[in-house]
């Protein structure tokens, strides 16, 4: 009995366990199917959302691609136009290059010919400078050109190779200054050692010729100082000009011996290059013009002063005449206003008296007496 009950209980428990298992299994399956259905629904929703976003993104990408395509086409079009312009420019450059190359070739040929001519001229100039007499003539020629360029006229503002009146010296140039003053200039300059210096091959030769050239310059300054170029009897200025007919030589002297210019000034010698000579002559001409202008101004002032004196006398006489006229006018007024009134009053009284007398009767005239006449006497 107990066993049967036990078996029955076991069988019931098993049945209940199966039912429970079935219910649990079925419930889990139903949940799984529901979860799966929900997952499918969510997946479908995600797919639809993704498809919408993809469609939207595709439209956006299509628009962007269209804009980029248009931008690329515009850039390509501009680049094509630029390439055409560059191609045209390159053709023009090519054409100009051909012309310029021909011009350059011609220019180089002309430059070569000019260089050859310059070489020949340089050789001629070198041979010219080797001759001291020719160098003096060359200096005079350069000075003449500068004088003409500065507007000075020979025998008017300057004299050339003219002996002085009180001395036997003959300056190369004498500038005529205002008030009879003069300024002399020498154009002979020692260039022998300078030419040797430029042609020297070694440093020793260059040093030796440089020292000799500077010594020649100093000796030339002393030589000019000893001449009568500064002559009070000739009314010259207290300094003389020494013309250096080459700017390079002038610059070399300044560079080699900077104090030489001051040393020359202390000896009353002014070193002038072609450029500085032009400046000095411009000052000389300006002073000449200023002198004549000042003289003309003094003449005008003198005339104005004389006119002022004459005018002052005329004004005094005119005032005196005015005073006399005033006195005459006063006398006239006194006569016309006083004397004439008195005269008019007297004339009026006379007229009145004359009219009153004429109105009265005058007495009868007496009869003439009858006198006896002797016989034989005629009557008148």
C-alpha positions as CSV (number, residue, x, y, z in Angstrom):
1,X,0.0,0.0,0.0
2,X,2.7,2.3,0.9
3,X,4.7,1.3,-2.1
4,X,1.6,1.9,-4.3
5,X,1.1,5.3,-2.8
6,X,4.8,6.1,-3.2
7,X,4.7,5.0,-6.8
8,X,1.5,6.9,-7.4
9,X,3.1,10.0,-5.8
10,X,6.2,9.5,-8.0
11,X,4.1,9.1,-11.1
12,X,2.1,12.2,-10.1
13,X,5.2,14.2,-9.5
14,X,6.6,13.1,-12.8
15,X,3.4,14.1,-14.5
16,X,3.4,17.4,-12.8
17,X,7.1,17.9,-13.7
18,X,6.3,17.1,-17.3
19,X,3.5,19.5,-17.3
20,X,5.6,22.2,-15.7
21,X,8.5,21.4,-18.1
22,X,6.1,21.6,-21.0
23,X,4.6,24.9,-19.8
24,X,8.1,26.3,-19.2
25,X,9.4,25.1,-22.5
26,X,6.3,26.3,-24.4
27,X,6.5,29.6,-22.6
28,X,10.2,30.0,-23.4
29,X,9.5,29.1,-27.0
30,X,6.7,31.6,-27.2
31,X,8.9,34.2,-25.7
32,X,11.7,33.3,-28.1
33,X,9.3,33.6,-31.0
34,X,8.0,36.9,-29.8
35,X,11.5,38.2,-29.3
36,X,12.4,37.0,-32.7
37,X,9.3,38.7,-34.2
38,X,10.2,41.9,-32.3
39,X,13.8,41.6,-33.5
40,X,12.5,41.2,-37.1
41,X,10.3,44.2,-36.7
42,X,13.1,46.3,-35.3
43,X,15.4,45.1,-38.0
44,X,12.8,46.0,-40.6
45,X,12.4,49.4,-39.0
46,X,16.2,49.8,-39.0
47,X,16.3,48.7,-42.6
48,X,13.6,51.2,-43.6
49,X,15.3,54.0,-41.6
50,X,18.7,53.0,-43.2
51,X,17.1,53.0,-46.6
52,X,15.6,56.4,-46.0
53,X,18.9,57.8,-44.8
54,X,20.6,56.1,-47.7
55,X,18.2,57.7,-50.1
56,X,18.6,61.1,-48.5
57,X,22.4,60.7,-48.4
58,X,22.3,59.6,-52.0
59,X,20.3,62.7,-53.1
60,X,22.7,64.8,-51.1
61,X,25.8,63.1,-52.5
62,X,24.3,63.4,-56.0
63,X,23.8,67.1,-55.5
64,X,27.3,67.5,-54.2
65,X,28.7,65.5,-57.0
66,X,26.8,67.6,-59.5
67,X,28.2,70.8,-57.9
68,X,31.7,69.3,-57.8
69,X,31.3,68.2,-61.4
70,X,30.3,71.7,-62.4
71,X,33.1,73.2,-60.4
72,X,35.6,70.8,-62.1
73,X,34.1,71.6,-65.5
74,X,34.5,75.4,-64.7
75,X,38.1,74.9,-63.5
76,X,38.9,72.8,-66.5
77,X,37.3,75.4,-68.8
78,X,39.4,78.2,-67.1
79,X,42.4,76.0,-67.3
80,X,41.8,75.4,-70.9
81,X,41.4,79.2,-71.5
82,X,44.6,79.8,-69.6
83,X,46.4,77.2,-71.5
84,X,45.2,78.9,-74.7
85,X,46.4,82.2,-73.4
86,X,49.8,80.6,-72.4
87,X,50.0,79.0,-75.8
88,X,49.4,82.4,-77.4
89,X,51.9,84.1,-75.1
90,X,54.5,81.4,-75.9
91,X,54.0,82.0,-79.6
92,X,54.4,85.7,-79.0
93,X,57.5,85.1,-76.9
94,X,58.9,82.9,-79.6
95,X,58.3,85.5,-82.2
96,X,59.8,88.2,-79.9
97,X,62.7,85.9,-79.1
98,X,63.5,85.6,-82.7
99,X,63.4,89.4,-83.1
100,X,65.3,90.1,-79.9
101,X,67.8,87.4,-80.8
102,X,68.4,89.2,-84.1
103,X,68.6,92.5,-82.3
104,X,70.9,91.1,-79.7
105,X,73.1,89.6,-82.4
106,X,73.2,93.0,-84.2
107,X,73.8,94.7,-80.8
108,X,76.7,92.4,-80.0
109,X,78.1,93.0,-83.5
110,X,77.8,96.8,-83.0
111,X,79.3,96.5,-79.6
112,X,82.2,94.6,-81.0
113,X,82.8,97.2,-83.6
114,X,82.4,100.0,-81.0
115,X,84.9,98.2,-78.8
116,X,87.4,97.9,-81.6
117,X,86.9,101.6,-82.3
118,X,87.2,102.4,-78.6
119,X,90.4,100.4,-78.5
120,X,91.8,102.3,-81.4
121,X,90.7,105.6,-79.8
122,X,92.3,104.5,-76.5
123,X,95.5,103.7,-78.2
124,X,95.4,107.1,-79.9
125,X,94.7,108.7,-76.6
126,X,97.5,106.9,-74.9
127,X,99.9,108.0,-77.6
128,X,98.5,111.5,-77.2
129,X,99.0,111.5,-73.5
130,X,102.6,110.2,-73.9
131,X,103.4,113.6,-75.5
132,X,103.6,116.4,-72.9
133,X,102.8,119.1,-75.5
134,X,99.8,117.2,-76.7
135,X,98.6,116.7,-73.2
136,X,98.7,120.5,-72.7
137,X,96.7,121.0,-75.9
138,X,94.2,118.3,-74.7
139,X,93.8,120.0,-71.4
140,X,93.2,123.3,-73.1
141,X,90.6,121.7,-75.4
142,X,88.7,120.2,-72.5
143,X,88.8,123.5,-70.7
144,X,87.4,125.2,-73.8
145,X,84.6,122.7,-74.0
146,X,83.7,123.2,-70.4
147,X,83.8,127.0,-70.7
148,X,81.5,126.9,-73.7
149,X,79.2,124.6,-71.9
150,X,79.1,127.0,-68.9
151,X,78.0,129.8,-71.2
152,X,81.2,131.9,-71.0
153,X,82.5,133.7,-74.1
154,X,86.1,134.2,-75.0
155,X,87.3,137.8,-74.9
156,X,84.2,138.7,-73.0
157,X,84.3,136.7,-69.8
158,X,87.7,135.1,-70.2
159,X,91.0,135.4,-72.1
160,X,93.1,132.6,-73.4
161,X,96.9,132.5,-73.5
162,X,97.0,136.3,-72.9
163,X,100.2,137.8,-71.4
164,X,99.6,140.0,-68.3
165,X,100.2,143.7,-68.5
166,X,102.6,144.0,-65.6
167,X,104.3,140.6,-65.9
168,X,105.8,138.4,-68.5
169,X,103.8,135.3,-67.4
170,X,101.1,134.0,-69.7
171,X,98.3,132.1,-68.0
172,X,96.5,129.5,-69.9
173,X,93.1,131.1,-69.0
174,X,92.3,134.4,-67.4
175,X,88.7,134.9,-66.2
176,X,87.5,138.5,-66.2
177,X,85.6,139.3,-63.0
178,X,83.6,142.3,-62.0
179,X,85.2,145.6,-61.1
180,X,88.3,144.8,-63.2
181,X,89.4,141.7,-61.1
182,X,90.8,138.6,-62.7
183,X,91.2,134.9,-61.9
184,X,94.0,132.8,-63.6
185,X,94.0,129.1,-64.4
186,X,96.7,126.7,-65.5
187,X,95.8,123.5,-67.4
188,X,99.2,121.9,-67.7
189,X,99.2,118.9,-65.4
190,X,101.9,116.2,-65.0
191,X,100.5,112.8,-66.1
192,X,103.7,110.9,-67.1
193,X,104.1,108.9,-64.0
194,X,100.3,108.4,-63.7
195,X,100.3,106.7,-67.1
196,X,103.2,104.6,-66.0
197,X,101.3,103.7,-62.9
198,X,98.3,102.5,-64.9
199,X,100.6,100.4,-67.1
200,X,102.7,98.9,-64.3
201,X,102.8,95.1,-64.0
202,X,104.1,94.7,-60.4
203,X,103.2,96.1,-57.0
204,X,106.7,97.6,-56.7
205,X,106.4,99.5,-60.0
206,X,102.9,100.7,-59.0
207,X,104.2,101.9,-55.6
208,X,107.2,103.6,-57.2
209,X,105.2,105.4,-59.9
210,X,102.5,106.4,-57.5
211,X,105.0,108.1,-55.2
212,X,106.6,109.8,-58.2
213,X,103.2,111.0,-59.5
214,X,102.2,112.5,-56.2
215,X,105.6,114.2,-56.0
216,X,105.0,115.6,-59.5
217,X,101.7,117.0,-58.3
218,X,103.1,118.7,-55.3
219,X,106.0,120.1,-57.4
220,X,103.4,121.5,-59.9
221,X,101.5,123.2,-57.1
222,X,104.7,124.8,-55.8
223,X,105.7,125.8,-59.4
224,X,102.3,127.6,-59.9
225,X,102.7,129.3,-56.6
226,X,106.0,130.9,-57.7
227,X,104.5,132.3,-60.9
228,X,102.8,135.7,-61.1
229,X,99.3,134.2,-61.5
230,X,98.5,135.9,-58.2
231,X,99.4,139.5,-58.9
232,X,97.8,142.5,-57.0
233,X,98.9,144.9,-59.7
234,X,96.8,142.9,-62.2
235,X,93.9,142.9,-59.6
236,X,93.8,139.2,-59.5
237,X,92.2,137.2,-56.8
238,X,94.4,135.7,-54.1
239,X,94.2,132.2,-55.5
240,X,94.7,130.4,-58.8
241,X,93.0,127.4,-60.4
242,X,94.9,124.2,-61.4
243,X,92.9,122.2,-63.9
244,X,93.1,118.4,-63.8
245,X,91.7,117.2,-67.1
246,X,90.5,113.8,-65.9
247,X,88.0,112.8,-63.2
248,X,89.8,109.5,-62.5
249,X,93.1,111.3,-61.9
250,X,91.3,113.8,-59.6
251,X,89.6,111.0,-57.7
252,X,92.9,109.1,-57.4
253,X,94.6,112.2,-55.8
254,X,91.8,112.5,-53.3
255,X,92.0,108.8,-52.5
256,X,95.8,108.6,-52.3
257,X,96.4,111.8,-50.4
258,X,93.2,113.2,-48.9
259,X,95.1,116.1,-47.3
260,X,96.7,117.3,-50.6
261,X,93.7,119.4,-51.5
262,X,93.9,121.3,-48.2
263,X,97.7,121.6,-48.7
264,X,97.1,123.1,-52.1
265,X,94.5,125.5,-50.7
266,X,97.0,126.6,-48.0
267,X,99.3,127.5,-51.0
268,X,96.3,129.4,-52.6
269,X,96.0,126.8,-55.4
270,X,92.6,125.3,-56.1
271,X,92.5,121.8,-57.7
272,X,89.7,121.5,-60.2
273,X,88.4,118.5,-62.2
274,X,86.1,118.9,-65.2
275,X,83.0,118.7,-63.0
276,X,84.3,120.9,-60.2
277,X,85.6,123.4,-62.8
278,X,82.1,123.7,-64.3
279,X,80.8,124.4,-60.8
280,X,83.5,127.0,-60.1
281,X,82.8,128.7,-63.4
282,X,79.1,128.8,-62.7
283,X,79.8,130.6,-59.5
284,X,82.2,133.0,-61.3
285,X,79.5,133.7,-63.9
286,X,76.9,134.1,-61.3
287,X,79.1,136.6,-59.4
288,X,79.7,138.5,-62.7
289,X,75.9,138.7,-63.4
290,X,75.2,139.6,-59.8
291,X,77.8,142.4,-59.9
292,X,76.2,143.9,-63.0
293,X,72.8,143.4,-61.5
294,X,73.9,145.2,-58.3
295,X,75.4,148.0,-60.4
296,X,72.2,148.4,-62.3
297,X,70.3,148.3,-59.0
298,X,72.5,151.1,-57.6
299,X,71.8,153.2,-60.7
300,X,68.1,152.6,-60.3
301,X,68.3,153.5,-56.6
302,X,70.3,156.6,-57.5
303,X,67.7,157.7,-60.1
304,X,65.0,157.0,-57.5
305,X,66.9,159.1,-55.0
306,X,67.3,162.0,-57.4
307,X,63.7,161.8,-58.4
308,X,62.8,161.9,-54.7
309,X,64.8,165.0,-54.2
310,X,63.3,166.7,-57.2
311,X,59.9,165.6,-56.1
312,X,60.4,167.0,-52.7
313,X,61.4,170.4,-54.1
314,X,58.4,170.3,-56.4
315,X,56.2,169.4,-53.5
316,X,57.5,172.4,-51.5
317,X,57.0,174.8,-54.4
318,X,53.6,173.3,-55.0
319,X,52.6,173.9,-51.4
320,X,53.9,177.4,-51.6
321,X,51.9,178.0,-54.7
322,X,48.9,176.6,-52.9
323,X,49.5,179.0,-50.0
324,X,49.8,181.9,-52.4
325,X,46.6,180.8,-54.1
326,X,44.9,180.5,-50.7
327,X,46.0,184.1,-49.9
328,X,44.8,185.3,-53.3
329,X,41.5,183.5,-52.8
330,X,41.1,185.1,-49.4
331,X,41.8,188.5,-50.9
332,X,39.4,187.8,-53.7
333,X,36.7,186.7,-51.3
334,X,37.3,189.8,-49.2
335,X,37.0,192.1,-52.2
336,X,34.0,190.2,-53.7
337,X,32.2,189.9,-50.4
338,X,33.1,193.3,-48.6
339,X,34.3,195.8,-51.1
340,X,31.8,194.9,-53.8
341,X,29.0,195.1,-51.3
342,X,30.2,198.6,-50.2
343,X,30.5,199.7,-53.8
344,X,27.1,198.2,-54.7
345,X,25.6,200.1,-51.7
346,X,27.2,203.4,-52.8
347,X,26.1,202.8,-56.4
348,X,22.6,202.1,-55.1
349,X,22.5,205.3,-53.1
350,X,23.8,207.3,-56.1
351,X,21.1,205.7,-58.3
352,X,18.5,206.5,-55.7
353,X,19.7,210.1,-55.3
354,X,19.8,210.5,-59.1
355,X,16.3,209.2,-59.5
356,X,15.0,211.5,-56.7
357,X,16.5,214.7,-58.3
358,X,15.1,213.9,-61.7
359,X,11.6,213.9,-60.4
360,X,11.7,217.5,-59.0
361,X,10.9,220.6,-61.4
362,X,13.8,222.6,-62.4
363,X,13.4,226.6,-62.4
364,X,12.7,228.5,-65.7
365,X,15.7,229.9,-67.4
366,X,16.1,233.8,-67.2
367,X,15.5,235.8,-70.4
368,X,18.5,237.4,-72.0
369,X,18.9,241.1,-71.6
370,X,18.4,243.4,-74.6
371,X,21.2,245.9,-75.0
372,X,21.1,248.9,-77.3
373,X,23.1,248.5,-80.4
374,X,25.0,251.4,-81.8
375,X,24.3,252.5,-85.3
376,X,26.5,250.8,-87.9
377,X,27.2,247.8,-85.6
378,X,26.4,244.4,-87.0
379,X,24.6,241.7,-84.9
380,X,26.3,238.6,-84.3
